[in-house]
Amino acid sequence: MVGMKPSDTPPTLGVKLLSAGSAACIADLVTFPLDTAKVRLQIQGEKVASEATKGIRYRGVFGTISTMIRTEGPRSLYNGLVAGLQRQMCFASIRIGFYDNVKNFYSGGADILNKPSYPLCPCPIPAANIGVRILAGCTTGAMAVSFAQPTDVVKVRFQAQVNLTGVARRYTGTMQAYKHIFNHEGIRGLWKGCLPNITRNALVNCTELVTYDLIKEAILRHNLLSDNLPCHFASAFGAGFVTTCIASPVDVVKTRYMNSPPGQYKSAINCAWTMATKEGPTAFYKGFVPSFLRLGSWNVVMFVSFEQLKRVMMVGKKKMEDKS
C-alpha cells in the first residue's frame, strides 16, 4: 500500500498475507451482526424465506437485528461465524495480501507504484497507474473467490437459516454443512454462485483497494494528514461507501442465488432477471443501509488493523533478525 516512508522496509509477502487474514477476522468479529442483517434483508421476499419465517418482516438494519434477537435470540446474529472466519483467513489473505505483488507484476516491477507520492508532488496519478491498480484488484479478488467459495456458500446459508421453534434447521454445524451440500448437491453445490461471486468480489476488491489506495495517497500527497490512524480511518470509510454503491446489486444477486434451493433459479442471470421483473430495480439495493454500515465499518476495522498488524509484525521480524 502507499504511504510507506522511504526508510521503511517493505513488508514481506508472508507478513502481508498473515496480517490481512488476521485483520479481516477481527473486522468480521466486530461487524458480523450487520452482515447477517444484510443477508436477511436481501433474501426477504423469496417464497422459501417467507414460508420459513412465517410472516416475520424485517424493516431496516436495526429493526432486523432487533427482530432477530426477539424471535431467535442474540446468538442468531452470529450464525455462520465459523465459516465467516474460515472465509476471511482464506479470502482476505489472498485478495489483500497479494495486491501489492500483483500490482508490481502488472507494472513490470516498476517502483513508481509503491514510492510515496506525497513529498512536494501534487501532480495527478497517471491513468496507466490507476489501470494497473484496477487490474490488480480484479485479479486478486477473482483469485480469492476461487479458493474461498465453499466457505462463502456455507456462511450465507447459515445466516439465512432461522432458529425458530418448529422450523427444521437446514444445517447443524459448519462441517456438517460442507458434507451435506457435497452429498446432496455435489461439488457444484459448494461452488454455487461462483460466477456472480467472482464478479462481485472482483468489483468489491478492485473498488475497495484502489479507492483506499487513491484516497490515502491523495491525503498524504497534499499533507492533509500523516500516515497514521486518522488517515487510515478516512481512507477506509471512503472506500467502504464507494464500494457499497458499486457492488450492492451484484451482492444481492449473489446472496439470493447462493441461498436458493436446487432448481429455483436456472442461473445467476435468471435470478437477476426474476428479481427485476417481479420486484423491480429497487430489489437490487435491498439491504443497502446494512451493506454500507457493514462494509464501511468493516473497512475501517480491517484496514486500521491491517496497517497496525503489518507494522507490529515487521518490528517483531526485525528484532528477531537483529538477535540472530
Salt bridges, closest charged atoms under 4 A:
ASP28 OD1 - ARG294 NH2 2.70
ASP35 OD1 - LYS38 NZ 3.05
ASP35 OD2 - LYS155 NZ 2.70
ASP35 OD1 - ARG294 NE 3.87
GLU72 OE2 - ARG40 NH1 2.78
ASP100 OD1 - LYS103 NZ 3.35
ASP152 OD1 - ARG87 NE 3.23
ASP152 OD2 - LYS254 NZ 3.50
GLU185 OE2 - ARG157 NH1 2.81
GLU208 OE1 - ARG95 NH1 2.70
ASP213 OD2 - LYS103 NZ 3.17
ASP213 OD2 - ARG133 NH1 3.30
GLU217 OE2 - ARG133 NH2 3.36
GLU217 OE1 - ARG221 NH2 3.43
ASP227 OD1 - LYS216 NZ 3.57
ASP227 OD1 - HIS232 NE2 2.74
ASP227 OD2 - ARG311 NH2 3.29
ASP251 OD2 - LYS38 NZ 3.08
ASP251 OD1 - ARG200 NE 3.19
ASP251 OD1 - LYS254 NZ 3.65
GLU279 OE2 - ARG256 NH1 2.86
GLU279 OE1 - LYS286 NZ 2.95
GLU307 OE2 - LYS216 NZ 2.72
GLU307 OE2 - HIS232 NE2 3.94
GLU307 OE1 - LYS310 NZ 3.92
GLU321 OE2 - LYS317 NZ 2.63
ASP322 OD2 - LYS318 NZ 3.52
